[in-house]
Amino acid sequence: MPEEEISIYMPGHDDDTDCKEIVEKFVSLEIPVKVSPDVEVKHTKSECCGRAIIVPSRHHKYEMGKEDNDCEFTIVQKMKIEIPVKFKVKTDVKDPFIDCELKKDDDKKEERL
């Protein structure tokens, strides 16, 4: 957000016709930076941990089917999965620059009105 310029009048000490001013100008310094993810995933490995177990269905009970005389249950197998991931980022830093925060000509015309 641009700040306004401030002009301060400092009366001359030797001669009242002198006009001294201190002008303050706010500027913004900017450095464009672009960061991009770079992820490398290698071949995954998996192995079973222990034996599979049979547990009640997701309704937490063993169920007998009503129509086909079927039985529902869930088989649970704990597994260890290794996923080798290499996380990196690519950073591209451009040259720094300064924004003098100058107003456009249209803005200056509106201020005079």
C-alpha angles and dihedrals in degrees: 000000000000118000120220122253113252122212117190122194115226111189115227117255099205101038127016090216091066115097115202123182137180110213120199120199124186118211135179122229113208136189114187112221127183120193119190126184119241114189126175118196118193129199112304124229128205136184137177118253110212127324127319116258132208117229134175117280120275088278088065096246138085108253133204113209115243100213109031099026088245128157126222126206139141129244114214123197121180112216138185114222122192116201112180107210127177112199119202137153131215114219124196115188117190127204115286119248139183128238108210090195092226117176121241119252090250090057092051092051091053091051092055092054 
